[in-house]
Amino acid sequence: MTLPRGAVRVRAAVAAAREQQRPALVAYLVAGYPDDAASLAAAEAALGAGADMLELGIPFSDPVADGPVIAAAAQATVGAGGGLESAIRLARSLRDRGHDQPLLAMGYLNPLLAAGRTAGPRRLAEAGVDAVIVPDLPAGEDPPFERAIGAAGLGACFLVAPNTSDARVERAIRASTAFLYVVPLYGVTGAREHVADAAAELLERIRTTARGRVAVAVGFGVSRPEHVRTLGRHADAVIVGSAIVTALDEAGAEGVGSLVASLTRPG
């Protein structure tokens, strides 16, 4: 199978981290929050502090998979006129400023389809995005849109959870060209005190099923260096979102850089 060029770049970043015997760190930010300038500064701070990839959240008014921190940021950005264009502007600005790390766009199906089944993915790719995560799109539910994603040169990352059936896990593995996104708990995004007790077992089961066909990433509830270390023993990449948005709220780009640096520091 020939992989989309964006998927190749994501896989290369994961492989580079693996060579250093650590998981790749994916830092999440809501694009355009609290405004374009602050969002760009936070993204550059995260990359400068060692994030291997950035996940750019496309602001949406009804982010059903997100907890209160990310939902509030997304809704505030939508209220200020943000949306898909916020992610396109942020990706383009990062590329214009010379940042070469993989960029992933996390967006719900509604705004992506509103932009056009082929036009949305194409515009993201043209701005410098490498892959997309669509949390409310199960693998195989919209084959034409999946084909449009690949045709634009974008990798795809599908989600699985503890209650995902074996058949759907296999379908998600086959459809995920960049990485498979494992949600190790029930509920929405948000920083938590402890990682889910069953997370390691779930990750190992899914990695066994994947058999090296695609990298396995884990997110939701990851907020501390010890979480990254613990989950990183069982996953190829670790995604941190709400904690980074909170750091931005509390201490601006400097806070984002400090948090990401702590997450990438060897234990």
C-alpha positions, 0 to 999 in steps of 0.5 A, spaced: 500 500 500 502 506 498 501 511 504 499 518 503 505 523 504 503 526 510 502 519 513 509 517 511 511 524 515 507 522 521 510 515 521 517 517 520 516 522 526 514 516 531 520 512 528 525 517 530 522 517 537 522 510 537 530 510 535 531 514 542 527 509 546 521 514 548 514 515 545 513 521 540 509 527 544 503 530 540 501 536 543 494 539 542 492 546 541 485 549 539 487 553 533 486 560 534 485 560 541 485 565 544 487 569 538 491 567 532 497 571 535 497 567 541 495 560 538 501 561 534 506 563 539 503 557 543 504 552 538 512 555 537 513 554 544 510 547 544 515 545 538 521 549 541 520 545 547 520 538 544 514 536 541 514 531 536 508 533 533 502 538 533 495 537 533 491 543 531 484 543 534 479 545 529 474 550 533 467 547 533 461 549 537 459 542 539 465 538 541 462 532 543 468 528 545 472 534 549 471 536 556 470 543 559 477 545 558 477 544 550 470 545 549 470 552 552 476 554 548 473 551 542 466 555 543 470 561 545 474 561 538 468 559 534 464 565 538 470 570 535 469 567 528 474 562 528 473 555 525 476 551 520 480 557 517 483 558 524 487 551 523 489 553 516 492 559 518 495 556 524 498 551 519 500 556 514 504 560 519 508 555 522 510 552 515 512 559 513 516 560 519 520 554 518 517 549 522 517 542 519 514 537 524 508 534 522 502 537 523 495 534 525 488 537 524 483 534 529 476 536 527 469 534 527 465 531 521 460 537 520 465 543 519 470 538 515 464 536 510 461 543 510 468 546 507 467 540 502 468 533 501 474 534 497 475 541 498 476 541 506 482 536 506 485 539 500 485 546 503 488 543 510 494 539 506 495 545 502 496 549 508 501 544 511 497 539 515 499 532 514 494 528 517 487 528 520 483 526 526 475 526 526 473 523 532 466 522 530 467 518 524 468 511 525 472 507 520 468 505 514 462 509 515 464 514 510 468 511 504 468 517 499 471 522 505 476 517 507 478 517 500 478 524 499 483 525 505 488 520 502 487 523 495 489 530 498 496 527 501 493 526 508 494 521 513 488 518 517 488 517 524 481 513 527 479 512 534 478 506 538 476 505 545 475 500 551 468 498 548 470 498 541 469 491 538 474 487 535 471 487 528 471 495 529 478 495 532 481 491 526 477 496 521 480 502 524 487 499 524 486 498 516 484 505 515 489 508 519 495 510 515 498 515 520 497 512 527 491 509 531 488 513 536 487 509 542 482 512 548 484 508 554 477 510 558 470 512 558 468 519 557 471 526 554 478 529 554 480 532 560 486 532 565 486 527 570 490 525 576 491 518 574 491 514 568 486 509 567 488 502 571 486 498 565 490 503 560 496 498 559 492 492 558 488 495 553 494 498 549 498 492 549 492 488 546 491 493 541 498 493 539 498 485 539 492 486 534 496 491 530 502 487 529 506 493 527 501 495 521 500 502 524 503 506 530 499 506 536 498 513 540 494 514 546 490 520 549 485 523 553 487 524 560 494 525 559 497 531 563 503 529 567 510 527 566 509 520 569 503 519 565 507 520 559 512 515 562 507 510 564 503 510 557 509 510 553 511 503 555 505 501 551 504 506 546 508 509 540 506 516 541 502 520 547 497 525 546 497 531 551 491 536 550 487 539 556 493 540 560 496 544 555 490 548 553 490 550 561 497 552 561 496 557 555 490 559 559 494 560 566 501 562 563 501 563 556 506 561 551 511 560 556 507 556 560 506 551 554 513 551 553 514 549 560 509 544 560 511 540 554 519 541 556 517 537 563 513 532 559 519 530 554 524 530 560 527 523 561 524 520 567 
